[in-house]
Amino acid sequence: MKLSVIIPTLNEQATLERTLTALQRWRDELELIVVDGGSTDRTRDIAEPLVDHVHRAPLGRARQMNLGAELASGDALLFLHADTFLPPGFLPLIRQALADETHLWGRFDLSFEPSNRRLGLVAWMVNRRSRLTHVCTGDQGIFVRTQVFRDFGGFRNIPLMEDIEFSRRLRYLTPPACLDAKVVTSSRRWMEEGVLRTIVLMWWLRLLYWLGVSPERLVRIYYPGHSEQA
């Protein structure tokens, strides 16, 4: 099973090189695709020698990931944030998880770096909730068989909650493979905004989404002053 790793980017020069460097040992077994939403820093220059393809797309994480998936040649797709690092042995874990019809998609457990007691609790809650609801977040490294992704129409072109919406559709096909191995994602936003404030904001956004508030309205709460972000 060939795996295509798709990384949407926007001004990620601070973290992208470390993420891609960690994937180089698997280079012969992976297709690495970066889809950039219009970076004004060195993101594309950093990516060029470390991936198979660098593409440009209109800004919007859903649009960027969908383009990457459209151009990918792998049997399975892994959508990875530019500041998220995969666990050792991730490739055989994904292959094993998708080896039969029990699970056609899945995700990893989440951890933060740097971390503290509060962030450890946040990660535990995210992982536990995901197991109970079969809904996953992009920070957890969602993977899926390519044909399943295409049959389901990929990510909905919305500016926020595209990962949640995608999970809600796929969970009725099969439950996700919830892998115990942990991805490590940056806690920079949590640290900058404050852990408690970010928790309240994230849960408030989730509640509004479940109540039917449109992602177009939610993104203005999440990114004040911006209509859409990657």
Steps between C-alpha positions, in 0.01 A plus 500: 500500500654828387427798721472860383561759774326830428606811692307827455716804576481873551812678628635195681874563471542476878388136523483345153866402462496298821178325399630408155846402620345243734328339200811460285590153634170378351545687171523185283166379633310829505377761261543839669278783376495859625209718389566863577228760541709805410787521747702820508791349692745218407249216532513390136880532482534278807259241360642467148802273571320296767179394324390347173261777402428860602171638371325832541132531577256771605517561874288263706608179670215296346578621147871439550454147631250413229743610230776294656272197511395552139864493387616224735596158364493305828254229602441688826517865605631654821413864569766657719529848648831675442571520875413137579751215529409138437587221744780252426372213290195692379507343153463133600238608755292663227545206265389259770200716592379515138581138418137381501148639475463552876647849480517706183639804677652600830714731708770506769480605861606858565767654720638854530849646496588677719255359749388544858236351727215697344602417144544137595141502622386671179669233289344223710155655457544538123611138463225367727228702330620379161470139607150554635360708212708369205568863409861601438692825469765592246761524775468123548629415152194366317573222251263335252500274198529713190200353322282546807606864523414560137174306514389717794589821319794596721485786745209737474618841384439685825739736685488315833396161642577318174659218700197468728257501209707240316510274807126526548446361152763226512404362842181357349710301255736348758626617838846657485808305598596687817872431534665528842824630347518877547563780257672799657351834404610851587328664795595848375143626460398357838797667668453834326127523561494330840403138559174564683390769256576273203313208657193716550527637145536156341210350692285805426574467128422129510169565676400767251591268212290217640215749542520580130697826490676524164878459475510837323375664822716285724822593321440867583496405867808279472699744285373853585545731206545219246244333277701179455823340613702192412 
